[in-house]
Amino acid sequence: MEKYKQWNAAFDAGYAAALNKSMIVIHSNDHQHALKEVDASAAVALDQKQAFRILKYILEGSLK
């Protein structure tokens, strides 16, 4: 259900945090408030292109 989407994300993020894993979270601004705790422990992107740029920066140190 749409209204429980942030709960699923929070569960997944908590599980990743328990495993000491880094996260890149992709979501629109519509879910920003609901996912603020998740966002606090992750790199946040608004779309797949931004997520790709984050990964590129991590791997290559470049945003070009």
Summary of the structure (lengths in Angstrom):
residues: 64
radius of gyration: 12.5
end to end distance: 38.1
largest distance: 38.5
contacts: 143
relative contact order: 0.16
helix: 58%
strand: 9%
